[in-house]
Amino acid sequence: MAKDEKKTITINDKEYDMSTFSQEEVAMYNHIQDLRRKLDNALFNVDQLRVGQDAFIRMLVNSLENPEEV
């Protein structure tokens, strides 16, 4: 990013120049970004867990409905 370019963010359809943020506002913004990453990661993990659970349910049902003779 060039020096004359300003980093802006949009909140509620209003643009804000981050260079004018106080240290507290920058910290809040960083928390928001970190929480978004964590939420995205958590949703990804939930998807994996659901697929794994579904696979084990199918495996159990298949085993119960088609028992192998010993």
C-alpha positions in Angstrom: 0.0 0.0 0.0 1.4 3.4 -0.9 2.0 5.9 1.8 -0.7 8.2 0.6 -3.4 5.5 0.6 -5.5 5.4 3.7 -6.8 2.2 5.2 -10.5 2.5 5.7 -13.1 0.2 7.0 -16.9 0.4 6.6 -19.2 0.0 9.5 -23.0 0.5 9.1 -22.5 1.8 5.6 -20.1 4.5 6.8 -16.3 4.6 6.0 -13.8 5.2 8.7 -10.1 6.1 8.3 -8.2 3.8 10.5 -5.3 6.3 10.8 -7.6 8.4 13.0 -8.4 5.5 15.4 -7.3 5.7 19.0 -5.2 2.9 20.5 -8.3 1.6 22.1 -10.2 1.6 18.8 -7.4 -0.2 17.0 -7.4 -2.8 19.8 -11.2 -3.3 19.4 -10.8 -3.6 15.6 -8.0 -6.2 16.1 -10.2 -8.1 18.5 -13.0 -8.1 15.9 -10.7 -9.4 13.2 -9.3 -12.1 15.5 -12.9 -13.2 16.6 -13.9 -13.4 12.9 -11.0 -15.7 12.2 -11.8 -17.8 15.3 -15.5 -18.1 14.3 -14.6 -19.1 10.8 -12.3 -21.7 12.1 -14.9 -23.0 14.6 -17.5 -23.3 11.8 -15.0 -25.2 9.7 -14.4 -27.5 12.7 -18.1 -28.0 13.3 -18.5 -29.0 9.6 -15.7 -31.6 10.0 -17.3 -32.9 13.2 -20.7 -33.2 11.6 -19.3 -35.1 8.6 -17.4 -37.4 11.0 -20.4 -38.0 13.1 -22.5 -38.8 10.1 -19.9 -41.3 8.9 -19.9 -43.1 12.2 -23.7 -43.2 12.3 -23.7 -44.7 8.8 -21.0 -47.2 9.8 -22.9 -48.3 12.9 -26.3 -48.6 11.1 -24.6 -50.6 8.4 -23.0 -52.9 11.0 -26.2 -53.4 12.8 -28.3 -54.0 9.7 -25.7 -56.3 8.1 -24.0 -58.2 10.8 -21.1 -60.4 9.6 -21.2 -64.0 10.6 -18.3 -65.1 12.8 
